[in-house]
């Protein structure tokens, strides 16, 4: 009866479990493992801090944050588009492709200009 | 789900064809600037030149069409066509004068042309927007590009100061404009300019008149900031002086033209029923703008600051035509803007040609003896100064003549008298440049840093424009009249 409507949900759950297991297993099989004391400790998080931790954040972080905001907003626009994808039809598809293309140009530009390089 | 059925056709794209061309070229130049080797950067400017010419060609298909597109958001009609042509002329001249200037000042980034193009797209949307939101969007696209352009000389303290000052005050003014739009929407229930006009014309009483009047006042503040009316002019001299001169030329003409385009369309097309309320405010603003602009310009020693105050004064003259509001007044707004864009761009181009890296030569005393050292440039400068002062047979004279006769026809005798007195005062500081050029011994050797054929071409086009409009004004006036009469 109505349960057949939930097949896609079941499918998504299965896909999710599969992907999670796959990622963990694959990284275990493929990734190199060099254990040191800091890594092996519980609640390991990055390196052991050297010196005071209250420091000014480099301005580079500002650029990364700003760029993140732009592409995050792109995703925000993609969600409602996906919801009404069928009703918008070809027009919506083309329009969204133009929108993504403009952001892609910006992405190539910032990449080439080195805004994404940390050092 | 009816809402999502977007009405869309190829004709819609035609309506925004020049905007699309400019935006496309802006993206192309942006990509090129990332990949091109630094010694071949000069290529970017020529690509920009090609972009402007293609945009001109795309306008050819728009001629004579009257249509609206994108659910009545954007219109193409004689009015927007007039301003699109004018904005493209401004962009063309700006690119021409920038080719050598940006190299000289070390700001030859591709981003420079990209931002000029995006600003031009915003200006065109302001001129063709049939909805308050599109006008606001165009204004923001234009403003944000120009904030960056003003500060593009990152090592120059004055340029950064100009950008920061313009940004802070401009953001504030945008908020005023947006609030005005919100209050207009609150009392009429629509953002469509035609719809607002119909609602205001049909109702004998208006729901929430005080709200609408408040919105009207905020709209005047928002537009008044962009076109530099007194008392919203405080940013103008500092920003014009600090920004790179080519950007100053661009914003003195382009921003003003686009601001007036939106101003005229909103007030004469959507809010004509409120004319009794705004005429007196405009009367006061016109008098204040003309007088303050001209009187402070008298004491300026820096030619960029002087031209900044002169641009304030010219906004005041245009506002006189706005107050008159009759047929001649409305056409003379367009006529004046066209004349102003040629004479002002021309004057700034001469200023650029006389400077070199690290030595801008922007003091009026630097121009001493120019008439003997560089006679042709001095003649061109003299023509622009005569035109700005309003001496026949130049475009500036005819523009002032039409504006003041419109004021007289509409029985605003005092306004015309104040305007004429103001132009007499203004003659002093324009002619002072001439006196320095022809009657003073040179204080130092003026060497033209890097002779630029493109900038000389821009001067020639401007001289041609000033003289052609001044000698044969009737063709341009009837063009201006045809462009605006359908709005009435």
Contacts between the chains, C-beta under 8 A, distances in Angstrom:
chain1	res1	chain2	res2	distance
A	84	B	1	7.7
A	84	B	4	5.5
A	87	B	1	5.3
A	87	B	4	4.6
A	87	B	5	7.4
A	88	B	4	6.0
A	88	B	6	7.0
A	91	B	6	5.6
A	91	B	8	5.4
A	92	B	6	7.5
A	102	B	27	6.7
A	105	B	27	4.9
A	105	B	30	6.2
A	105	B	31	5.9
A	106	B	30	7.7
A	108	B	31	6.4
A	108	B	34	6.7
A	109	B	30	5.4
A	109	B	31	6.6
A	109	B	33	7.8
A	109	B	34	4.9
A	112	B	34	3.7
A	112	B	35	6.5
A	113	B	34	5.9
